[in-house]
Amino acid sequence: MITRKKINEDGWEMIPVYGAVIAGEPQFRFEYEDTYEIIPPELSEKGECFAMRVWGDSMEPEMTEGDVVIVLSRHDCNNGELAVVSVDGGNATVKRVYKENGECRLVSRSEAYDDMVYSMTGERRADIKIMGVVIELRKKFDKIRYAR
Amino acid sequence: MIKLKELRQSKNMSQQELADYLGVGQSTLSGWERGATCMTSDAMIKAANLFDVSIDYLVGNEQAEKEMKRFIVLPAQNVKEISPDGILPPSAIKRNEHLCLLVTGDSMEPDIKEGDIAIVRMSDSYKSESIVALSVEDNCRALQHVTKVDSGIILRSLNPKYRLVCYSTRQLKSRRVRIVGRLVEIRRRYL
């Protein structure tokens, strides 16, 4: 899934920052941004990681547009974890994920956004793809050059 | 603001003279002295310097005594310097351009929380309306939002329950309190 990665001799890894992660068939399409984040061995040892730039205001004030999340690639997450998730082929966003009673609830941090509840069973089941779990947030305070 | 009037009279200044010094009209000053309107932060710093009193004294903060003027009011400590090992790659540590700070307390909530790691780029230059790190006697101790005004700087925590601290250009020149650099990144772990 991740095509570019450089590893230096100390176990530190350079991972690409994706401007957007677009869910598609048969696989996800990653929009490259030509920037990197450098992650310590402590994070890279956990597994395959990628970085994604946060867009939109649904996770404010915790995450604002232009911040970067370091994501551990996984196809599932535990209840209540922050994950990068795509619903019905839409662009991936960061949400807190709860699964209960056959439903999946995606929770934004901002109070301006209602919880999104999707059925995971039956005919009207939603196609929910978890692409990874957020392991670190890197809030950027020098954002001008990342303006979309 | 009765204090302003008392201080002006103690210096035998007319309203017009003080208004000119503060760069405002006489009617504006009159409004401030009557307490009808609030002083601008820029004028507060200028007046506090002129009369050699603290801003607290000027605005009539009852706990503040006139004697406080002898001490520089420091921003509350909200960071602790930590080793950059494991936070910055070895090549960046070698360049020695950044400081790593551990955030303590809730003074920078909601954006910055206790336990976050702040990465500060050491630099003499900083922009107004940005977040900077301050050192007191060369110990880095606070992250604060800074606003530049004509006669100095105003520092505030992002959490509104904490007080403002102001420094005049003269106080900054004393180098006891120093801006060491600007905040470039906050890191927060989730797993």
Interface residues (C-beta under 8 A of the other chain):
Chain A: N8 D10 W12 I38 P40 E42 K46 P61 E62 L72 E81 L82 V133 V134 I135 E136 L137 R138 K139 K140 F141 D142
Chain B: G86 I87 P89 P90 A92 P110 D111 I112 S130 I131 R182 L183 V184 E185 I186 R187 R188 R189 Y190 L191
